[in-house]
Amino acid sequence: MKRFGLLFSLSLLFCSMGLFGQVTNNPNDKIYKDIDRWAVQGYITIQLPQIRPYPAQLLDKILQQVIEKGNPSAQDKASSYLAAIAPESRPVHIGSHGTIAGKDTEINIFGAPTIDGSLRIEPWLTGVFDLQVFATLRRPGDEIVVPGTYSPYGDLIVDAANIGDFLILQDWNSTLAMGTDSLYVQSGLNRTSFGPFYDSSLVVGPQAGRAGHFSLNYSKDWWNFEILFLAISATDDFGNGQYPQKYVMIHAYDFKPLNTFEFGFFETVVWGGRFEPLYFIPLNQLFAAQSMTGFNDNSLFGVHFRWLPTAGLQLLGQVYVDDLHFNDMIRLKFDTRYKLSAAAGINYMPVNSVFPDIKLNYTAVMPYMYTHITESYSDRYKPGAPNYFNYTHRGRNLGPDLEPNSDLLTLSLVKSLLPELEISFNGYFTRHGNASDGISGMTPLNDGTIFDDGYTTIDINHPQVGFDHETRFLTQSVIDYRLAGGLSLAWSLPTSFGVLGAQADYVLEYGWNRNLVKDDNGLTNFWGLSLSWRW
C-alpha cells in the first residue's frame, strides 16, 4: 500500500499548481492579478466593483477596454482571456495539478484532477463551475502552506475516503450571474473578495474559505452601489464545530468623481441564529436596522480610496471600524479605545519599463478587532455553543490572515522575464501580541486570538470589558516577531494539448518569541513545487 501511495503521489506531480486557472469565479485567479495591474497602468478607466468575483458580462467590458487602450503585451493577454470566456468558446475544461509543500523537515503532498467551465447560457445569464477531487496526506487544519501562496484547504469537505495514505476530499465551486455589465446579481458557493486590497482585504479576503455568496451590483458612470450577503459557518469560542445560520451583510457606496480618484463608504453587520429581513432593505442604514433588533448583532463600517496620480502609480487605503470611544475622543483624550483595522498601500507598475512591479502594503489590526462576545453570557467559552457574532468563518478570520493586536508590512517585486515566465521576490515583517496580557481579571482563556473577546473571564456570567479606555496596541512585554524573504518562479506554456504550468516557491522566515513563547527564536524554511495541466 505504501508503494501504491508513492506511485500515486508521483503521478500527481508529473501529470499535473495550486491555481490552474482560468476559473473566473475565484478571486485568486490570475485574471484578477492582471486586471489590477492594468488598472494601475491606466488601461482600465471604468469603476471596478469592490466585490469579486466578476461575472463574464463585466469581464467582457473590462477586457475590451484593455484591448483598446493597452500596450501589445496587455492586448495579447486580454484577448486570450476574452477568447476563453467568449460565447463560442469551449464550455468545459479538464486538467490536473499537484503540489509538494514543505516546512523544514515536514512534507505534505496534495493534488487533484479537475473539471471546470464557463457557461454563456444567454447574453444576460452566465455561469462558472469547477470541481476538484483532492488527494492529500494531511487533513484540513494540519496543512502545510508556503506563506503568501494559495491554499485550497478552506474549501475542502471533510468527508474523506482513503486510498493508501491519502485522504480523498472534494472541492466544488459554482456561480450563476444574471444581468448586464452595469446591473447584475450573482449567487454561488465560492470564495469572495471585497475592497481595494483584493489580495489581503480587511473585510472579506480571498484566502477565506468559500461561502454562500449572494451579491448585487449597480454601476453608473461615476458611482456604484453594491450589496453582498454571505452565508457562513459559526464555531464555538474555541474555534471548534461547524454551525449554520451565521450571516454577513455588506452595503457599499462608491464614487469616482475623477478618472484617477475614487472613494467609498460601506457598512457591515454579522449575526446568526435567525434570519433577519431588515438587513436586506436596499439603501438602508444597517446600524439603524440593528437598533430595531435590540443592538444584539455585530455592526461595523468602513471607508476606502484609490488614487492614480499618474499611470503606473497607485495609492490606496482602507479603514474598517468596529468600535471607537467617541466620548473620550470629543474630550480630546486620544489614548482610548480603537477597535479597528487599517491598511495603506503603494502600487508601482510601470508601463514598458525594465523595473519590476512593486507593491508595498502596511496592515494594522487593533486589539480585539474582529472579536465579539456571545449574546448569551452563559454560553461564553462553553464547548459546542456557537458564537454568531465574531468575524470568523469556519474558525478563521473572514478578513485578513492576522490575529487581533498585530501588524504586517509586505513588499513584493514581480517581473516578467519572458511572456511565459515570471519571477517575484517577496518579504514581510509582522508583529503580534496578546492584548489581554497584563489586564486584571484575565485568565488563560484570554489568549489574544480572534476568540478572545476582551472581557474578563473570572466570572463568566458577569464579564467586564477589559479595553474600555485604552487600546494597548503592541505594548506587551512579549511580542511575536516574524521577518521573512522569499522567491517565486511561475511558468506557463500553451501547447496544442493544453496549458502546462509550474511554480516553485521558497520562503525563509526568522521568528522571535514565536507563538508568544519568550526566547523561542529560530529559522523556518518553507518551500513548494507545483505542476499543472489544463485543456
VEXNU-462126 format. One record per residue (C-alpha): residue in one letter; z, y, x. Coordinates in pm, 1 decimal, padded with zeros to 6 digits, m for minus. Layout:
<atoms>
  residuo         Z         Y         X
        a         Z         Y         X
...
</atoms>
This chain:
<atoms>
  residuo         Z         Y         X
        m   00000.0   00000.0   00000.0
        k   00076.8   00241.2   00284.3
        r  m00265.0   00164.5   00433.8
        f  m00425.8   00249.3   00098.3
        g  m00228.6   00576.8   00085.8
        l  m00356.8   00677.3   00430.8
        l  m00717.8   00598.9   00337.7
        f  m00677.0   00790.0   00010.4
        s  m00546.7   01099.3   00191.3
        l  m00829.9   01090.2   00444.7
        s  m01087.9   01061.7   00167.9
        l  m00937.1   01369.1   00002.2
        l  m00973.8   01567.8   00321.2
        f  m01317.9   01465.9   00429.1
        c  m01494.2   01473.1   00093.4
        s  m01324.8   01779.7  m00027.7
        m  m00903.3   02436.3  m00008.3
        g  m00668.5   02539.8  m00248.7
        l  m00916.2   02765.3  m00428.9
        f  m01256.2   02608.5  m00451.4
        g  m01398.9   02894.8  m00673.8
        q  m01556.4   03006.1  m00886.4
        v  m01309.1   02987.8  m01175.5
        t  m01304.2   03339.1  m01316.5
        n  m01001.7   03287.7  m01543.7
        n  m00781.2   03252.7  m01234.0
        p  m00683.3   03593.1  m01086.4
        n  m00656.9   03424.2  m00744.0
        d  m01030.5   03353.8  m00744.4
        k  m01228.2   03514.8  m00463.0
        i  m01438.4   03716.2  m00705.5
        y  m01136.2   03939.0  m00769.3
        k  m01078.0   03996.3  m00398.5
        d  m01436.6   04116.3  m00372.9
        i  m01402.9   04334.8  m00683.0
        d  m01101.2   04504.0  m00524.3
        r  m01298.1   04566.2  m00203.4
        w  m01596.9   04706.7  m00391.8
        a  m01372.7   04937.3  m00595.1
        v  m01220.3   05078.5  m00274.5
        q  m01567.2   05123.1  m00125.2
        g  m01674.2   05324.8  m00430.0
        y  m01927.5   05077.9  m00570.0
        i  m01729.2   05035.2  m00894.8
        t  m01662.6   05356.4  m01084.1
        i  m01564.8   05218.8  m01426.2
        q  m01194.6   05190.6  m01500.6
        l  m01077.2   04839.6  m01415.5
        p  m00830.4   04697.0  m01669.6
        q  m00479.4   04623.1  m01543.4
        i  m00475.4   04275.6  m01700.0
        r  m00658.2   03999.2  m01516.6
        p  m00847.2   03766.4  m01553.6
        y  m01156.7   03944.8  m01684.5
        p  m01397.6   03784.3  m01933.8
        a  m01764.2   03730.6  m01848.6
        q  m01860.8   04022.1  m02075.9
        l  m01675.8   04264.7  m01846.2
        l  m01768.6   04086.7  m01523.2
        d  m02136.4   04131.0  m01616.2
        k  m02087.8   04509.2  m01628.7
        i  m01883.6   04524.2  m01306.8
        l  m02128.3   04312.3  m01107.4
        q  m02430.5   04503.4  m01236.9
        q  m02272.6   04825.6  m01114.4
        v  m02218.5   04676.1  m00767.8
        i  m02583.3   04562.2  m00760.4
        e  m02689.8   04919.1  m00843.8
        k  m02455.2   05104.1  m00606.0
        g  m02359.0   04860.1  m00330.8
        n  m02493.1   04801.5   00018.5
        p  m02719.8   04497.4   00076.2
        s  m02428.7   04264.7   00155.5
        a  m02238.3   04362.9  m00160.1
        q  m02557.9   04338.8  m00367.2
        d  m02627.1   03985.8  m00245.4
        k  m02274.9   03864.6  m00319.2
        a  m02257.8   04035.6  m00659.8
        s  m02597.5   03886.3  m00750.4
        s  m02467.7   03541.9  m00656.6
        y  m02158.5   03584.9  m00875.4
        l  m02367.5   03718.4  m01163.3
        a  m02610.1   03426.6  m01145.3
        a  m02319.7   03180.4  m01153.8
        i  m02185.5   03316.4  m01486.1
        a  m02522.2   03407.1  m01644.6
        p  m02601.0   03253.8  m01987.6
        e  m02875.8   03040.2  m01835.7
        s  m02656.8   02910.2  m01550.1
        r  m02533.2   02553.3  m01531.8
        p  m02218.1   02538.8  m01751.5
        v  m02032.6   02254.2  m01575.7
        h  m01949.7   02200.8  m01208.0
        i  m01780.6   01915.7  m01027.2
        g  m01608.6   01911.2  m00689.6
        s  m01304.4   01813.9  m00489.1
        h  m01062.6   01975.2  m00248.3
        g  m00778.7   01865.2  m00026.0
        t  m00509.7   02026.8   00186.3
        i  m00271.3   01924.2   00461.7
        a   00019.5   02168.5   00489.3
        g   00296.2   02158.8   00746.6
        k   00632.4   02320.4   00815.5
        d   00743.9   02234.5   01168.5
        t   00752.1   01852.2   01162.2
        e   00732.1   01819.3   00781.4
        i   00391.5   01744.9   00630.4
        n   00250.3   01742.9   00279.4
        i  m00091.4   01628.5   00160.3
        f  m00240.2   01720.1  m00175.1
        g  m00585.7   01736.7  m00325.4
        a  m00786.2   01687.7  m00641.3
        p  m01122.8   01604.4  m00790.6
        t  m01225.9   01895.1  m01009.9
        i  m01440.9   01985.9  m01305.6
        d  m01488.6   02343.4  m01423.8
        g  m01725.7   02552.1  m01627.0
        s  m01823.3   02895.8  m01754.1
        l  m01943.4   02885.9  m02114.7
        r  m02165.2   03162.6  m02262.7
        i  m02139.7   03042.6  m02622.3
        e  m02257.6   03369.6  m02779.4
        p  m02309.0   03718.0  m02630.6
        w  m01966.0   03806.8  m02777.0
        l  m01796.0   03468.2  m02717.8
        t  m01731.6   03322.3  m02370.5
        g  m01502.5   03061.1  m02220.9
        v  m01385.9   02929.3  m01885.5
        f  m01211.4   02598.8  m01811.8
        d  m01106.4   02384.4  m01518.6
        l  m00933.7   02050.4  m01475.7
        q  m00785.5   01919.5  m01152.0
        v  m00617.3   01580.6  m01114.7
        f  m00390.1   01620.8  m00813.6
        a  m00262.6   01358.1  m00577.8
        t   00036.8   01480.0  m00376.5
        l   00309.8   01338.7  m00157.0
        r   00573.2   01582.7  m00289.7
        r   00695.2   01668.0  m00635.2
        p   00664.0   02027.1  m00762.3
        g   00966.0   02214.8  m00630.3
        d   00958.5   02028.2  m00298.8
        e   00618.1   02151.8  m00188.5
        i   00524.7   02299.8   00149.0
        v   00319.6   02617.6   00123.4
        v   00196.5   02834.6   00409.0
        p   00326.5   03189.4   00334.1
        g   00056.0   03405.1   00182.7
        t  m00168.8   03120.0   00066.1
        y  m00238.4   02988.2  m00282.4
        s  m00029.3   02706.7  m00429.7
        p  m00115.6   02504.3  m00741.2
        y   00240.3   02382.7  m00788.8
        g   00338.3   02635.4  m01055.5
        d   00081.7   02476.9  m01288.8
        l   00116.0   02103.1  m01238.1
        i   00250.8   01895.8  m01526.8
        v   00547.3   01691.0  m01404.5
        d   00444.7   01371.2  m01579.0
        a   00336.2   01169.3  m01282.1
        a   00169.9   00837.4  m01231.4
        n   00172.3   00678.8  m00886.2
        i  m00093.3   00548.1  m00651.0
        g   00086.1   00419.7  m00346.5
        d   00295.1   00702.5  m00204.7
        f   00102.3   00964.6  m00404.1
        l   00205.5   01125.8  m00730.0
        i  m00083.4   01191.2  m00970.7
        l  m00046.6   01519.5  m01159.4
        q  m00290.1   01708.8  m01378.7
        d  m00363.6   02080.1  m01399.5
        w  m00565.1   02215.1  m01695.1
        n  m00652.3   02582.6  m01748.1
        s  m00880.0   02741.4  m02007.4
        t  m00950.0   03085.1  m02154.5
        l  m01159.4   03199.9  m02451.5
        a  m01271.0   03562.9  m02485.6
        m  m01421.8   03738.0  m02788.2
        g  m01577.6   04083.5  m02790.0
        t  m01773.8   04318.2  m02565.6
        d  m01710.9   04467.8  m02221.8
        s  m01520.1   04758.7  m02383.5
        l  m01329.8   04576.4  m02659.8
        y  m01220.6   04216.6  m02622.9
        v  m00938.2   03973.5  m02688.4
        q  m00852.8   03674.3  m02471.7
        s  m00639.7   03368.2  m02529.7
        g  m00576.2   03083.6  m02295.0
        l  m00348.4   02877.9  m02076.7
        n  m00394.9   03038.0  m01735.8
        r  m00244.4   03249.5  m01459.0
        t  m00227.9   03624.5  m01514.3
        s  m00200.5   03938.1  m01301.1
        f  m00107.4   04290.3  m01410.4
        g  m00118.8   04624.8  m01232.7
        p  m00281.0   04786.4  m00929.0
        f  m00120.7   04537.1  m00685.4
        y  m00312.9   04240.3  m00820.6
        d  m00212.1   04005.0  m00538.5
        s   00161.9   04083.4  m00544.9
        s   00233.0   04251.9  m00877.1
        l   00574.7   04390.1  m00970.8
        v   00503.7   04297.6  m01332.7
        v   00308.6   03970.9  m01355.1
        g   00189.9   03818.2  m01028.1
        p  m00096.0   03570.2  m00975.4
        q   00141.5   03341.7  m00784.1
        a   00344.2   03282.0  m01102.0
        g   00264.8   02962.7  m01289.0
        r   00020.3   02955.2  m01577.7
        a   00145.0   03059.3  m01921.4
        g   00017.5   03103.9  m02272.7
        h  m00195.2   03419.3  m02245.3
        f  m00297.7   03647.2  m02532.8
        s  m00439.3   03989.9  m02447.4
        l  m00637.3   04278.1  m02593.6
        n  m00831.5   04544.9  m02405.2
        y  m00997.1   04857.2  m02542.7
        s  m01171.3   05087.3  m02295.0
        k  m01334.7   05427.8  m02332.5
        d  m01491.5   05648.9  m02067.2
        w  m01163.7   05786.9  m01929.5
        w  m00882.7   05589.0  m02094.1
        n  m00780.9   05231.3  m02154.4
        f  m00532.1   05056.5  m02387.5
        e  m00409.5   04702.0  m02327.0
        i  m00168.7   04453.5  m02482.2
        l  m00050.6   04138.3  m02305.6
        f   00157.5   03868.2  m02473.7
        l   00275.4   03572.4  m02265.1
        a   00442.3   03257.1  m02392.5
        i   00658.0   03142.2  m02100.4
        s   00931.0   02884.3  m02033.9
        a   01304.4   02951.9  m02002.1
        t   01559.2   02775.6  m01781.2
        d   01936.7   02784.4  m01776.5
        d   02133.2   03014.4  m01542.5
        f   02089.9   02764.7  m01258.4
        g   01710.0   02752.2  m01283.7
        n   01713.7   02406.1  m01439.1
        g   01549.3   02269.2  m01751.1
        q   01249.2   02396.9  m01941.7
        y   01287.6   02551.8  m02285.9
        p   01032.2   02701.4  m02529.5
        q   01041.9   03022.7  m02734.5
        k   01058.6   03269.5  m02443.8
        y   00812.3   03556.9  m02457.6
        v   00688.7   03867.3  m02272.8
        m   00508.5   04160.0  m02436.3
        i   00343.3   04446.5  m02242.8
        h   00176.8   04758.9  m02383.4
        a  m00018.7   04964.6  m02128.4
        y  m00192.9   05303.3  m02143.2
        d  m00416.8   05410.3  m01854.5
        f  m00611.6   05730.0  m01794.8
        k  m00889.8   05814.7  m01549.3
        p  m00946.9   06192.2  m01559.2
        l  m01148.8   06175.6  m01236.0
        n  m01375.0   05909.6  m01086.6
        t  m01136.7   05897.0  m00791.0
        f  m00797.7   05904.3  m00965.6
        e  m00627.1   05706.1  m01240.9
        f  m00270.4   05665.7  m01362.2
        g  m00090.4   05472.2  m01630.9
        f   00230.1   05402.6  m01821.1
        f   00345.0   05070.0  m01960.7
        e   00636.8   04910.4  m02144.1
        t   00763.3   04553.0  m02137.7
        v   01006.1   04350.0  m02342.3
        v   01134.4   03998.6  m02264.8
        w   01302.0   03798.0  m02540.0
        g   01342.3   03449.6  m02681.3
        g   01496.9   03209.8  m02927.0
        r   01295.5   03366.5  m03210.2
        f   00951.1   03512.8  m03281.2
        e   00963.4   03892.5  m03318.4
        p   00671.3   04055.3  m03513.0
        l   00797.5   04406.9  m03432.0
        y   00664.2   04381.4  m03076.7
        f   00307.8   04313.7  m03197.1
        i   00261.5   04653.2  m03362.3
        p  m00012.8   04841.0  m03169.6
        l   00067.2   05190.2  m03039.8
        n   00433.2   05103.2  m03083.4
        q   00713.6   05208.2  m02850.3
        l   00871.9   04878.8  m02751.3
        f   01210.1   05037.1  m02677.4
        a   01217.0   05180.8  m03029.0
        a   01123.1   04840.9  m03170.1
        q   01400.8   04681.1  m02965.0
        s   01652.7   04919.3  m03123.3
        m   01578.9   04754.7  m03458.5
        t   01677.3   04414.3  m03315.7
        g   02022.1   04535.9  m03202.5
        f   01922.3   04601.7  m02837.8
        n   01972.6   04232.9  m02761.2
        d   01641.5   04192.2  m02575.1
        n   01540.6   04298.6  m02223.7
        s   01313.4   04604.2  m02213.6
        l   01153.2   04766.1  m01907.3
        f   00899.5   05040.0  m01837.8
        g   00678.2   05144.8  m01550.1
        v   00419.6   05385.5  m01410.6
        h   00139.3   05337.8  m01158.5
        f  m00155.7   05515.8  m00999.7
        r  m00467.3   05457.3  m00789.2
        w  m00633.6   05734.2  m00585.4
        l  m00954.9   05715.6  m00385.2
        p  m00956.3   06030.6  m00165.3
        t  m01275.9   05908.3   00000.0
        a  m01494.7   05599.1  m00021.2
        g  m01324.1   05322.6   00175.7
        l  m00969.6   05459.9   00149.0
        q  m00738.0   05394.0  m00146.8
        l  m00374.7   05489.9  m00206.6
        l  m00179.9   05316.9  m00481.8
        g   00173.5   05291.8  m00612.6
        q   00385.7   05149.7  m00891.7
        v   00745.8   05178.1  m01013.0
        y   00898.5   04928.4  m01257.8
        v   01233.2   05023.1  m01415.5
        d   01487.3   04808.5  m01595.4
        d   01785.2   05045.2  m01593.7
        l   01894.2   05380.8  m01449.4
        h   02233.6   05551.9  m01469.8
        f   02096.0   05859.5  m01644.6
        n   02434.1   06032.6  m01692.4
        d   02503.8   06019.4  m01317.5
        m   02157.5   06147.6  m01233.7
        i   02171.2   06456.8  m01457.4
        r   02505.8   06537.9  m01290.3
        l   02314.9   06526.9  m00957.5
        k   02503.8   06215.1  m00849.7
        f   02228.9   06013.8  m00687.1
        d   02446.9   05743.3  m00532.1
        t   02432.6   05549.8  m00856.2
        r   02265.8   05254.7  m01027.4
        y   01891.5   05200.0  m00979.5
        k   01781.9   04870.2  m01131.1
        l   01413.0   04885.3  m01047.1
        s   01133.8   04772.2  m00816.8
        a   00868.4   04983.3  m00645.1
        a   00554.9   04933.3  m00437.8
        a   00328.2   05157.9  m00231.6
        g   00007.6   05066.9  m00054.1
        i  m00286.0   05183.9   00154.8
        n  m00619.8   05002.1   00147.4
        y  m00873.9   05090.6   00416.1
        m  m01201.6   04906.2   00357.5
        p  m01480.9   05096.6   00531.5
        v  m01847.5   05051.2   00445.5
        n  m02081.8   04920.0   00719.9
        s  m01813.8   04954.4   00987.9
        v  m01709.3   04748.3   01287.9
        f  m01347.5   04795.6   01177.6
        p  m01178.3   04532.2   00962.9
        d  m01043.5   04580.0   00612.4
        i  m00680.1   04691.1   00642.7
        k  m00412.9   04656.8   00373.2
        l  m00060.6   04791.3   00426.7
        n   00190.2   04739.5   00143.0
        y   00561.7   04800.8   00102.0
        t   00763.8   04649.7  m00185.3
        a   01131.6   04703.6  m00264.4
        v   01335.7   04520.1  m00528.5
        m   01672.6   04679.5  m00601.4
        p   01987.7   04471.7  m00661.0
        y   01987.1   04277.9  m00990.4
        m   01634.2   04383.4  m01081.1
        y   01467.2   04108.5  m01289.6
        t   01807.7   03957.4  m01378.1
        h   01967.4   03971.5  m01722.0
        i   02284.3   03845.2  m01881.8
        t   02250.5   03592.0  m02163.7
        e   02300.2   03706.4  m02522.6
        s   02596.1   03473.6  m02575.9
        y   02867.8   03518.7  m02311.7
        s   02995.0   03168.9  m02383.9
        d   02660.3   03032.2  m02261.4
        r   02673.8   03208.1  m01922.3
        y   02637.1   02955.7  m01641.3
        k   02650.5   02674.4  m01892.2
        p   02413.7   02392.8  m01788.4
        g   02144.5   02341.1  m02049.8
        a   02188.0   02681.2  m02218.4
        p   01857.8   02875.0  m02189.1
        n   01850.0   03231.9  m02059.7
        y   01578.2   03400.3  m02265.1
        f   01617.9   03746.3  m02114.0
        n   01588.5   03725.4  m01735.9
        y   01246.7   03779.6  m01578.9
        t   01174.5   03418.0  m01491.0
        h   00909.0   03169.2  m01595.0
        r   00986.4   02806.2  m01517.5
        g   01270.5   02923.1  m01293.1
        r   01066.8   03164.1  m01076.6
        n   01016.9   03538.7  m01084.2
        l   00725.9   03628.5  m01310.7
        g   00669.1   03935.1  m01090.3
        p   00686.9   03946.8  m00708.5
        d   00789.9   03649.1  m00498.8
        l   01108.3   03829.2  m00388.9
        e   01473.7   03792.8  m00482.5
        p   01668.2   04099.1  m00600.0
        n   01804.3   04320.0  m00318.9
        s   01502.2   04259.1  m00096.9
        d   01211.8   04444.8   00054.3
        l   00884.3   04340.5   00211.5
        l   00634.7   04509.2   00444.1
        t   00295.5   04338.0   00478.0
        l  m00005.6   04412.8   00695.9
        s  m00341.8   04239.8   00657.5
        l  m00661.1   04278.6   00864.0
        v  m00971.3   04099.9   00736.2
        k  m01314.5   04089.3   00898.5
        s  m01633.7   03900.1   00815.6
        l  m01770.6   03756.6   01138.5
        l  m02070.1   03615.7   00950.9
        p  m02162.3   03626.9   00582.5
        e  m02006.4   03280.0   00550.8
        l  m01715.3   03317.7   00796.2
        e  m01409.7   03539.5   00750.4
        i  m01111.1   03587.7   00980.4
        s  m00783.2   03751.4   00883.7
        f  m00464.8   03849.2   01065.4
        n  m00152.5   03880.7   00852.3
        g   00200.9   03991.8   00923.1
        y   00513.7   04052.6   00721.2
        f   00871.4   04167.3   00761.4
        t   01122.6   04101.7   00485.0
        r   01493.1   04157.9   00425.8
        h   01727.0   04009.6   00166.5
        g   02096.6   04036.1   00095.0
        n   02339.8   03912.4  m00168.9
        a   02417.4   04226.5  m00369.5
        s   02729.9   04062.0  m00515.8
        d   02881.9   04007.2  m00173.4
        g   03198.0   04217.0  m00136.6
        i   03229.9   04318.6  m00504.7
        s   03571.0   04247.3  m00654.5
        g   03566.8   03977.0  m00919.5
        m   03255.3   03797.0  m00797.9
        t   03258.5   03420.9  m00735.4
        p   03018.0   03176.4  m00563.0
        l   02814.8   03173.9  m00885.6
        n   02713.3   03530.8  m00796.8
        d   02472.7   03417.7  m00525.6
        g   02236.8   03719.4  m00516.4
        t   01939.3   03534.2  m00666.8
        i   01745.9   03619.2  m00979.5
        f   02002.7   03411.0  m01171.4
        d   02292.2   03635.1  m01060.0
        d   02314.7   03890.0  m01343.4
        g   02559.9   04116.5  m01156.6
        y   02851.5   04061.6  m01392.5
        t   03183.2   03921.1  m01275.9
        t   03240.2   03552.5  m01344.8
        i   03619.7   03523.7  m01319.6
        d   03635.6   03538.8  m01700.0
        i   03304.6   03406.5  m01835.0
        n   03384.5   03521.1  m02188.4
        h   03464.0   03880.8  m02081.5
        p   03228.2   03965.2  m01792.8
        q   03244.9   04307.6  m01631.7
        v   02941.6   04475.8  m01479.9
        g   02969.3   04492.7  m01102.2
        f   02699.2   04750.4  m01028.2
        d   02762.4   05027.5  m01280.7
        h   02787.8   05324.3  m01040.8
        e   02618.6   05207.1  m00719.7
        t   02308.3   05028.7  m00603.6
        r   02419.0   04875.8  m00268.4
        f   02057.8   04817.9  m00157.6
        l   02070.3   04606.1   00161.7
        t   02411.3   04741.5   00266.9
        q   02572.3   04397.2   00305.0
        s   02711.1   04271.8   00635.2
        v   02483.6   03964.1   00634.6
        i   02111.8   04023.2   00579.3
        d   01838.8   03758.5   00596.3
        y   01555.0   03899.6   00812.0
        r   01213.8   03735.1   00848.3
        l   00937.8   03855.1   01083.4
        a   00606.1   03669.4   01089.1
        g   00246.8   03684.6   01201.1
        g  m00042.3   03462.6   01106.7
        l  m00411.9   03386.0   01147.1
        s  m00655.1   03251.2   00890.0
        l  m01017.4   03138.0   00912.0
        a  m01221.6   03079.6   00596.9
        w  m01573.2   02934.9   00598.0
        s  m01814.4   02880.6   00309.3
        l  m02157.4   02719.4   00339.0
        p  m02400.4   02696.4   00046.0
        t  m02621.5   02386.5   00059.3
        s  m02871.3   02217.5  m00169.3
        f  m02598.7   01975.7  m00284.2
        g  m02322.3   02230.3  m00346.5
        v  m02096.1   02466.9  m00157.4
        l  m01887.0   02334.0   00129.8
        g  m01575.5   02524.6   00229.7
        a  m01299.2   02507.0   00487.1
        q  m00991.0   02712.9   00560.5
        a  m00735.6   02697.5   00841.8
        d  m00405.3   02888.8   00827.8
        y  m00120.8   02933.5   01074.3
        v   00196.0   03143.4   01040.0
        l   00476.4   03177.9   01297.0
        e   00799.0   03310.8   01145.4
        y   01126.6   03406.2   01313.0
        g   01435.2   03440.9   01096.1
        w   01779.9   03588.5   01146.3
        n   02071.4   03480.8   00922.4
        r   01835.3   03253.3   00737.6
        n   01933.0   03184.2   00375.4
        l   02223.5   03427.8   00431.9
        v   02395.7   03194.8   00677.7
        k   02529.4   03417.0   00956.3
        d   02378.6   03347.8   01300.4
        d   02137.5   03085.8   01167.4
        n   01842.1   03214.4   01368.5
        g   01520.1   03043.0   01470.8
        l   01144.7   02990.4   01459.1
        t   00945.1   02817.3   01186.2
        n   00581.9   02709.1   01215.4
        f   00367.7   02689.6   00902.3
        w   00013.4   02558.4   00910.2
        g  m00251.3   02434.1   00673.2
        l  m00602.3   02288.9   00671.6
        s  m00811.8   02279.7   00353.6
        l  m01156.6   02139.8   00282.0
        s  m01358.0   02166.6  m00038.0
        w  m01685.9   02086.5  m00204.6
        r  m01821.3   02219.5  m00535.9
        w  m02155.1   02154.0  m00700.1
</atoms>
